[in-house]
Amino acid sequence: MIEESLYTYIQQFILKSGEELEWNQPTNEDILIEGKIIKRSERTYRVLGLLSLSIQMPKADEMLIDQKLEALVFTTRKKVNLDDRDRQTFRWLEEGWIIKEVRFEKDEKTVRTSHYRMGFRLYQYEQVKLQQKLEQTHNEFFNIKNDLLAMCESKSDKQQRDLGIQNIIKIINQLNPNELSTSLYFSKTWPLRKRLKYLHFVRAFCQLSFQKEEFDWKEIGAAYFQKIGGSKEFDSYKQEFLDHLEEWANVPVDELGLTSLGQITPVFFAGQLSGKYAAYHWGAVHALTHLAIATEAYETKATTLWLVENRAILTRMSAAEHFLKETNSLMICIDGHLRSAHKKAISQILSNSKVEQVIIWCDYDLDGLHISKEIHRVVNQYNELTLKWVLPDQQVTGDSNQYEQYVTSFLQHNKMEQERILGGEEQWKSWILA
């Protein structure tokens, strides 16, 4: 008698739509059974092929696999050519690891293809491995989460450091271990393995942040893995992981104790801006650093804040003589990626100034749409502001949903950088007044 679970597996993964199986009746001594793959209708009955498989149902403790078989990396859809005369092939077939599938030509006799498919026993084995991997992922995640929660209960003497860790914990608390591979809190291109590696990096980084006043990049992996080569464990993902950590923490990594990278995040801008230690006037393009932003409280006299994705827009508009001053505008370049330094600078300026409107201008591609949403999340906290988005048709809209729908529709047939509709001063002024 054929087990229902075995038959369900064959229906789901081996047979095509509309196909059925007709089994030869096995005897009590039979280990292998053969079934005809048929397709029938009211008028026709066709034999499309044959399946040969084992009807043995192994116990859970018998699921030890041959390493040579595992190396073939079978999947439910993969078809593999094996030597029928090889005793090893027959043994795998006999033990239920593989299924032989033969497909006929239209004459229902001539063999068109002959190959092997994943057997039900191998499928069960892979499902057990998958479940074990899932449990391991859950355990890794909860170990990381519990360690970070324990750290958060203790307080350092640095307010910025505590704030950064708390922001990280908020995200960790919102993560679902069953949805790690699809969570939007990670880069969408990262596979599950890389996401777990990043979570280990977060724990390693936070542990050092609490233990030491200052630390070097190499110390992160060395202290965490405590083995030869441990200091290089995160090297392949260095900049990606640091950028992502800054997004989660919303605090520059140097404020969390990392001091030895020698990297400075610039925030390019043009317009009037002043702080405790520096003042900038209309005219040239300037740059703030994330270090300066962390210790300053910047403000502007401008009433219009432009947030643009690319440097070319910034340099072009700042080169238009007197435009920024005449329109009382401040322009900040996101430079293709909204980092914590940009977020903090924008928040500082909006909190400390009397800006009346924000004009968001990004590329018309998927990345540009994503960046515009990130900007919107930052500026949307200020309810008294008028928000505008520049559309591909050189018009502006004050409705975020309309902007997203318009750009999404535009992207079905087009893709365009914002420089292609750069326009001129009259165009820019019309957007301000719209």
C-alpha positions in Angstrom: 0.0 0.0 0.0 1.3 3.4 -1.0 1.5 6.0 1.8 -0.8 9.0 1.3 2.1 11.4 2.1 4.3 9.8 -0.7 1.5 10.1 -3.2 0.8 13.8 -2.3 4.5 14.5 -2.8 4.5 13.0 -6.3 1.3 14.9 -7.2 2.8 18.2 -6.0 6.3 18.0 -7.4 6.6 15.3 -10.1 3.4 15.2 -12.0 2.3 18.0 -14.4 -1.1 19.6 -14.6 -3.8 17.1 -15.6 -1.6 14.0 -15.1 -2.5 11.0 -13.0 -0.7 7.8 -11.9 -1.8 4.2 -12.4 0.1 1.9 -10.1 1.1 -1.7 -10.7 -0.3 -3.6 -7.7 2.7 -4.4 -5.5 3.2 -7.7 -3.7 4.2 -7.9 0.0 7.7 -8.6 -1.1 8.1 -5.7 -3.5 10.4 -2.8 -2.6 10.2 -1.0 -5.9 6.9 -0.1 -7.6 6.2 1.2 -11.1 3.4 3.6 -12.0 2.2 4.8 -15.4 2.0 8.6 -15.9 -1.3 9.0 -17.8 -3.6 11.7 -19.1 -7.2 11.0 -19.8 -10.3 12.7 -21.0 -13.7 11.5 -22.2 -12.3 10.5 -25.5 -8.6 9.8 -25.0 -6.3 7.8 -22.7 -2.6 8.4 -23.1 0.5 6.9 -21.4 3.0 9.7 -21.0 5.7 7.9 -19.0 6.7 5.8 -16.1 7.8 6.4 -12.5 9.9 3.9 -10.6 10.2 4.4 -6.8 10.6 2.7 -3.5 7.6 2.1 -1.3 9.7 1.7 1.8 9.0 4.3 4.5 12.1 4.8 6.6 12.0 5.8 10.3 13.3 9.1 11.4 16.5 7.6 12.9 17.3 6.0 9.5 17.7 9.4 7.7 21.4 9.1 7.2 22.4 10.3 3.7 25.2 9.3 1.4 27.5 12.3 1.0 27.8 11.6 -2.7 24.0 11.9 -3.0 24.0 15.1 -1.0 26.7 16.6 -3.3 24.3 16.3 -6.2 22.2 19.0 -4.6 18.8 17.7 -5.6 15.7 20.0 -5.5 12.1 19.1 -6.1 12.3 20.4 -9.6 15.9 19.3 -10.5 16.4 16.4 -13.0 19.6 14.5 -12.8 21.2 11.9 -15.1 22.7 8.9 -13.3 24.1 5.6 -14.5 21.3 3.0 -14.4 23.9 0.2 -14.3 25.7 1.6 -11.2 24.9 -0.3 -8.0 24.9 2.9 -6.1 22.2 4.4 -8.3 20.0 1.3 -7.7 20.6 1.4 -3.9 19.5 5.1 -3.7 16.4 4.2 -5.7 15.7 1.1 -3.6 16.1 3.1 -0.4 13.7 5.9 -1.6 16.2 8.7 -1.9 15.5 9.1 -5.6 12.7 8.5 -8.1 13.3 7.4 -11.7 11.1 9.3 -14.3 10.8 8.2 -17.9 8.9 10.2 -20.4 7.6 8.8 -23.8 7.2 10.2 -27.2 3.7 10.5 -28.7 3.8 6.8 -29.7 3.7 6.1 -25.9 6.6 3.6 -26.2 9.7 5.4 -27.4 11.7 6.9 -24.5 12.1 10.6 -25.0 13.8 11.4 -21.6 15.0 9.4 -18.7 16.3 10.9 -15.5 16.1 10.9 -11.7 14.2 13.2 -9.4 14.3 13.9 -5.7 12.7 11.0 -3.8 10.3 11.4 -0.9 12.9 10.2 1.6 15.4 12.9 0.4 12.6 15.4 0.5 11.9 14.5 4.1 15.6 14.7 4.9 15.8 18.2 3.4 12.7 19.3 5.3 14.3 18.2 8.6 17.5 20.1 7.7 15.4 23.2 6.8 13.5 23.0 10.2 16.8 22.6 12.0 18.2 25.6 10.2 15.1 27.6 11.0 15.4 26.7 14.7 19.1 27.6 14.6 18.2 31.0 13.0 15.6 31.6 15.7 18.1 30.7 18.5 20.8 32.9 17.0 18.3 35.8 16.8 17.0 35.5 20.3 20.5 35.1 21.8 21.5 38.4 20.0 18.2 40.1 21.1 18.5 39.0 24.7 22.1 40.2 24.9 21.2 43.6 23.5 18.3 44.0 25.8 20.5 43.2 28.8 23.0 45.8 27.6 20.2 48.4 27.3 19.3 48.0 30.9 22.7 49.4 32.0 23.4 53.0 31.3 26.7 54.5 30.1 27.8 58.1 31.0 27.3 59.2 27.4 23.8 60.3 26.4 24.4 59.9 22.6 25.7 56.4 23.1 22.6 55.3 25.1 20.3 56.9 22.6 22.0 55.0 19.7 21.7 51.7 21.5 18.1 52.4 22.4 17.3 53.1 18.7 18.9 49.8 17.8 16.9 48.0 20.4 13.6 49.5 19.1 14.3 47.9 15.7 15.4 44.6 17.2 12.1 44.4 19.1 10.2 44.9 15.9 11.9 42.1 14.1 10.1 38.8 13.6 12.5 35.8 13.4 10.1 34.2 10.9 10.4 37.2 8.6 14.1 38.0 8.8 14.6 37.1 5.1 12.0 39.7 4.0 12.2 42.4 6.7 12.5 45.9 5.3 14.8 46.8 8.2 17.6 45.2 6.2 18.9 46.0 2.7 16.5 44.2 0.3 19.4 42.6 -1.5 20.8 40.9 1.6 20.2 37.1 1.8 19.3 35.6 5.2 22.8 34.5 5.9 24.1 38.1 5.5 21.3 39.5 7.6 22.3 37.1 10.5 25.9 38.1 10.0 24.8 41.7 10.4 22.9 41.0 13.6 26.0 39.4 15.0 27.9 42.5 14.0 25.4 44.7 15.8 25.8 42.6 19.0 29.6 42.7 18.7 29.7 46.4 18.1 27.3 47.2 21.0 29.2 45.0 23.4 32.4 46.9 22.7 30.5 50.2 22.8 29.4 49.5 26.4 32.8 48.0 27.5 35.2 50.6 26.1 35.3 54.4 25.7 37.0 54.0 22.3 37.8 51.0 20.1 39.2 50.1 16.7 37.4 48.4 13.8 39.6 45.3 14.2 38.7 45.0 17.8 35.0 44.3 17.0 35.5 40.9 15.3 38.5 40.0 17.5 36.6 40.5 20.8 33.5 38.8 19.5 34.9 35.7 17.9 38.0 35.3 20.1 39.9 33.2 17.6 42.7 33.6 15.0 41.3 35.6 12.1 38.3 36.8 14.1 39.3 40.4 13.6 38.7 39.9 9.8 35.2 38.3 10.1 33.3 41.5 9.3 35.8 43.0 6.9 34.0 42.0 3.7 30.9 44.0 4.8 32.7 46.8 6.6 31.2 49.9 4.9 27.8 48.3 4.4 27.4 47.2 8.0 28.6 50.6 9.4 26.3 52.5 7.1 23.4 50.3 8.1 24.3 50.5 11.8 24.2 54.3 11.6 20.7 54.1 10.0 19.5 51.9 12.9 21.2 53.9 15.6 20.5 57.3 14.0 23.8 58.3 15.6 27.3 58.5 14.0 29.4 55.5 14.8 32.1 57.7 16.3 29.6 58.7 18.9 29.2 55.0 19.8 33.0 54.7 20.3 34.4 53.7 16.9 37.3 56.1 16.3 39.9 54.6 14.1 38.3 54.4 10.6 39.5 57.9 9.7 36.3 58.5 7.7 34.2 61.6 7.7 30.6 61.8 6.4 30.1 65.0 4.5 26.8 66.8 4.1 27.0 69.1 1.1 24.8 72.3 1.1 24.5 75.8 -0.3 22.8 78.7 1.4 22.8 80.6 4.7 23.5 78.4 7.8 24.9 79.2 11.2 25.8 77.4 14.4 27.8 77.9 17.6 31.2 77.6 15.9 30.7 78.5 12.3 28.5 80.6 9.9 28.0 80.1 6.2 26.5 82.6 3.7 24.8 82.4 0.3 27.1 81.7 -2.6 29.5 78.8 -2.5 28.9 75.1 -1.9 29.9 74.1 1.6 30.1 70.8 3.5 29.3 69.9 7.1 30.8 66.9 8.7 28.9 64.4 10.9 31.3 65.3 13.7 30.3 69.0 13.5 26.6 68.1 13.3 26.8 66.0 16.4 28.2 69.0 18.4 26.4 71.9 16.8 22.8 73.3 16.7 22.5 74.6 13.2 19.8 77.1 12.1 19.0 79.0 8.9 17.1 82.2 7.9 15.9 80.5 4.8 12.2 79.8 4.4 12.5 77.2 1.6 14.6 74.1 2.1 15.5 72.1 -1.0 16.5 68.4 -0.4 18.0 67.0 -3.6 19.5 63.6 -4.4 22.5 64.6 -6.6 25.5 66.9 -6.3 25.0 68.1 -9.9 21.7 69.8 -8.9 23.4 71.4 -5.9 26.3 72.8 -7.9 24.1 74.0 -10.8 21.6 75.9 -8.6 24.3 77.4 -6.3 26.0 78.6 -9.5 22.9 80.6 -10.5 23.9 84.0 -9.3 21.8 85.3 -6.4 19.1 82.6 -6.9 19.4 81.1 -3.3 19.5 84.5 -1.7 16.7 86.0 -3.8 14.4 83.1 -3.0 15.6 82.7 0.6 16.5 79.1 0.0 18.8 76.6 1.6 19.8 73.5 -0.4 21.1 70.2 1.0 22.4 67.3 -1.1 21.5 63.8 0.1 24.3 62.6 -2.2 22.5 59.4 -3.2 22.1 58.0 0.3 20.3 59.4 3.3 22.6 58.7 6.3 22.2 59.6 9.9 24.3 62.8 9.4 21.8 64.0 6.8 18.8 63.1 9.0 20.3 64.9 12.0 21.3 68.0 10.0 17.8 68.2 8.5 16.1 67.7 11.9 18.3 70.3 13.5 17.6 72.9 10.9 13.9 72.3 10.9 13.7 72.4 14.7 15.8 75.6 15.1 14.6 77.6 12.1 11.4 79.0 10.5 11.4 77.0 7.3 8.0 77.2 5.6 8.3 74.7 2.9 10.5 71.7 1.8 11.0 70.7 -1.8 12.1 67.1 -2.4 13.8 66.4 -5.7 15.1 62.9 -6.5 15.9 60.7 -9.4 13.0 59.0 -11.2 14.1 55.4 -10.6 13.4 52.9 -7.8 16.3 54.1 -5.7 15.1 57.7 -6.1 11.6 56.7 -5.0 13.1 54.9 -2.0 15.2 58.0 -1.0 12.2 60.3 -1.4 10.3 58.1 1.1 13.1 58.2 3.5 13.3 62.0 3.3 9.5 62.2 3.7 9.7 60.2 7.0 12.3 62.7 8.3 10.5 65.9 7.4 6.9 64.7 7.9 7.4 65.1 11.7 7.0 68.8 11.3 3.3 69.4 10.6 3.4 73.1 9.9 5.6 72.6 6.8 4.4 72.6 3.2 5.9 69.7 1.4 6.4 69.5 -2.4 7.8 66.9 -4.7 9.2 67.6 -8.2 7.5 65.4 -10.8 9.1 64.1 -14.0 6.9 66.5 -16.1 8.6 69.5 -14.4 5.6 70.2 -12.2 5.3 69.9 -8.4 2.8 68.2 -6.2 2.1 68.5 -2.5 0.6 65.1 -2.2 3.0 62.2 -1.3 0.6 59.6 -2.6 0.1 61.3 -5.9 3.9 61.6 -6.2 4.4 57.9 -5.5 1.6 56.9 -8.0 2.9 59.2 -10.7 6.5 58.0 -10.4 5.5 54.3 -10.1 3.5 54.7 -13.3 6.3 56.6 -15.0 8.8 53.8 -14.1 6.8 51.2 -16.0 8.1 52.7 -19.2 10.8 55.2 -18.2 13.8 55.8 -16.0 15.4 59.2 -15.6 17.9 61.1 -13.6 16.8 64.5 -12.2 19.5 66.3 -14.1 17.6 65.7 -17.3 14.9 68.1 -16.2 17.2 70.6 -14.5 15.4 73.6 -15.9 16.4 77.1 -15.0 15.8 79.9 -12.4 12.3 80.7 -13.7 11.3 77.1 -13.4 12.7 76.8 -9.9 11.0 79.9 -8.8 7.7 78.6 -10.1 8.0 75.5 -7.9 8.6 77.7 -4.8 5.5 79.8 -5.6 3.3 76.8 -6.6 
